[in-house]
Amino acid sequence: MSTSAVPSAYLNNSPATPDWLNKGDNAWQMIAATLVGLQSVPGLVILYGSIVKKKWAVNSAFMALYAFAAVVICWVAWAYKMAFGQKLLPFWGKAGPALGQSFLLAQATLPASTHYYHGGKVTETPMVAPFYPMASMCVFAAITLILLAGSLLGRMNIRAWMMFVPLWLTFSYTVGAFSLWGGGFLFQWGVMDYSGGYVIHLSSGIAGFTAAYWFVLNNSK
């Protein structure tokens, strides 16, 4: 009778570990997500609380902490599917909760697409099934809001920020994420964003500059 040299814990032989789930890939993505989360909390919480005037310290630190906590709730309640779910519009997915066991064990897919290039070249891309774990995408969404908060330190009070976070996540972040990562129109055009340069840094930077400009403009009147 032969026995396997691989411990049973490392075999994909249970419903919780489907064949397509590579445990090494999953472990690394969870480690990467944890590192991004640590950049946010406590990293940027401490940084924001220490670079402003004393009277704004608690407000600024709590802006970062609240953004992280609020995004986690909004992400699993409706935003994840808006960014990586089924298509509703060319730039938006259908909202819905991401909490069911069947959903957590399913593999994400990107639809087939036709890419048009300069010079008339056309290429067909078949449907692909990347691995987009909900947790790692959640911390990317959270740190985007926290980066945006850096432009509003000392300018926005926490009550306004508490309303701003879920609104911006819903109507801005999910649009960029679906358009580029979730199979939206930019993905169909062949635009690629491997590390969040567009979805995270560009979107938070433009939103931060815009929000800071309007706050300075209103305060100067």
C-alpha positions in Angstrom: 0.0 0.0 0.0 1.6 3.3 -1.1 1.2 6.5 0.9 1.6 10.0 -0.4 4.7 11.9 0.7 2.7 15.2 0.7 0.8 15.9 4.0 -2.9 15.8 3.6 -3.2 19.5 4.7 -1.4 20.5 1.5 -3.6 18.5 -0.8 -6.6 20.3 -2.5 -9.1 17.6 -1.6 -11.7 19.5 0.4 -14.5 21.9 -0.6 -12.6 24.7 1.1 -9.6 24.2 -1.1 -10.8 23.7 -4.7 -8.4 22.5 -7.4 -7.8 26.0 -8.9 -6.7 27.5 -5.5 -2.9 27.4 -5.1 -2.1 27.6 -1.5 1.3 29.2 -2.1 -0.3 32.0 -4.2 -3.0 32.4 -1.6 -0.6 32.7 1.2 1.5 35.3 -0.5 -1.5 37.4 -1.5 -2.6 37.3 2.1 0.8 38.4 3.3 0.9 41.2 0.8 -2.6 42.3 1.9 -1.5 42.3 5.5 1.5 44.5 4.6 -0.7 46.9 2.8 -3.1 46.9 5.8 -0.2 47.7 8.1 0.7 50.7 6.0 -2.8 52.0 6.6 -3.3 51.0 10.2 -1.3 51.9 12.2 1.1 53.4 9.6 -0.8 56.3 8.1 -2.9 56.7 11.2 0.2 57.5 13.2 1.7 59.6 10.4 -1.4 61.7 9.9 -1.8 62.3 13.6 1.7 63.5 13.9 2.2 65.9 10.9 -0.7 68.3 11.7 -1.2 70.9 14.4 -2.1 69.5 17.8 -5.7 70.6 17.6 -6.2 68.5 14.4 -4.2 65.4 15.6 -7.0 63.3 16.8 -9.3 64.3 13.9 -6.6 63.5 11.3 -5.7 60.1 12.9 -9.3 59.1 13.1 -10.0 60.0 9.5 -7.5 57.3 8.5 -8.8 54.8 11.0 -12.5 55.4 10.1 -11.7 55.2 6.3 -10.2 51.7 6.8 -13.1 50.4 8.9 -15.8 51.9 6.8 -14.3 50.6 3.5 -14.2 47.0 5.0 -17.9 47.2 5.8 -18.9 48.8 2.5 -16.7 46.4 0.5 -18.3 43.2 1.7 -21.8 44.8 1.6 -21.9 46.1 -1.9 -18.7 47.6 -3.3 -16.7 44.4 -4.1 -19.2 43.2 -6.6 -19.4 46.7 -8.1 -15.7 46.5 -8.8 -15.3 42.8 -9.7 -18.9 41.5 -10.2 -21.2 41.1 -13.1 -21.4 43.9 -15.6 -24.1 46.5 -15.1 -22.6 49.3 -17.2 -19.4 49.5 -19.3 -17.7 51.1 -16.2 -19.7 49.5 -13.3 -20.6 46.2 -11.9 -23.8 45.1 -10.2 -23.9 45.9 -6.5 -24.4 43.1 -4.0 -23.1 41.4 -0.8 -20.0 39.3 -0.9 -20.6 37.2 2.2 -22.0 33.9 1.0 -20.0 30.7 1.3 -20.7 29.8 -2.3 -19.4 33.2 -3.4 -16.3 32.9 -1.3 -15.4 29.5 -2.8 -16.0 30.6 -6.4 -13.2 31.8 -8.8 -13.4 35.3 -10.3 -13.6 35.6 -14.0 -12.9 38.3 -16.6 -15.1 38.3 -19.7 -13.8 37.7 -23.2 -12.9 40.9 -24.9 -11.9 42.4 -28.3 -8.9 44.7 -28.2 -8.4 47.3 -30.9 -4.9 48.7 -31.5 -3.5 51.6 -33.5 -3.1 50.6 -37.1 -6.3 48.5 -37.2 -4.9 45.4 -35.4 -7.6 43.5 -33.6 -7.0 40.7 -31.1 -9.5 38.5 -29.3 -8.9 37.7 -25.6 -10.7 34.7 -24.2 -12.4 34.7 -20.8 -9.8 34.3 -18.1 -10.1 33.4 -14.5 -7.6 35.4 -12.4 -7.4 35.1 -8.6 -8.8 38.2 -7.0 -9.2 37.5 -3.3 -11.7 39.8 -1.7 -9.5 40.6 1.3 -6.5 41.8 -0.6 -8.6 43.9 -2.9 -10.3 45.4 0.2 -7.1 46.7 1.7 -6.2 48.3 -1.7 -9.6 50.1 -1.7 -9.0 51.2 1.9 -5.6 52.6 1.4 -6.8 54.6 -1.6 -9.3 56.4 0.7 -6.6 56.9 3.3 -4.2 58.4 0.7 -6.9 60.7 -0.4 -7.4 61.8 3.3 -3.9 63.1 3.3 -5.0 66.0 1.1 -7.8 66.9 3.5 -5.9 67.0 6.8 -6.9 70.1 8.7 -9.5 70.9 6.1 -12.4 68.5 6.7 -14.0 67.5 10.0 -14.7 63.9 10.8 -18.5 64.2 10.3 -18.1 65.3 6.7 -15.5 62.6 6.1 -17.8 59.9 7.5 -20.2 60.7 4.7 -17.6 61.3 2.0 -15.9 57.8 2.4 -18.7 55.5 1.4 -19.9 57.9 -1.3 -16.5 58.2 -3.0 -15.8 54.5 -2.7 -19.2 53.7 -4.4 -19.2 56.4 -7.1 -15.5 56.8 -7.9 -13.3 53.9 -6.8 -15.5 51.1 -8.0 -15.8 52.8 -11.4 -12.0 52.8 -11.9 -11.6 49.3 -10.4 -14.3 47.7 -12.6 -13.2 49.6 -15.8 -9.6 48.4 -15.4 -9.6 45.3 -13.4 -13.1 43.9 -13.5 -13.6 43.6 -17.3 -15.0 47.1 -18.0 -14.5 49.3 -21.0 -10.8 50.2 -20.3 -10.0 46.5 -19.9 -11.7 45.9 -23.2 -9.5 48.6 -24.8 -6.4 46.8 -23.7 -5.5 49.1 -20.8 -3.6 47.2 -18.1 -2.9 48.3 -14.5 -0.8 45.7 -12.8 0.0 47.5 -9.6 -2.7 50.0 -9.0 -1.1 53.0 -10.6 -4.4 54.1 -12.2 -7.0 52.6 -9.8 -5.3 53.6 -6.6 -2.6 56.3 -6.9 -4.0 58.3 -9.8 -7.6 58.2 -8.6 -6.7 59.2 -5.0 -4.3 61.9 -6.3 -6.7 63.6 -8.6 -9.5 63.3 -6.0 -7.2 64.7 -3.3 -6.1 67.7 -5.4 -9.7 68.4 -6.4 -11.1 68.2 -2.9 -8.3 70.2 -1.4 -8.8 72.9 -4.1 -12.5 73.3 -3.3 -11.9 73.4 0.4 -9.2 76.1 0.1 -11.5 78.0 -2.3 -14.4 77.9 0.1 -12.3 78.8 3.1 -10.9 81.8 1.3 -14.3 83.3 0.7 
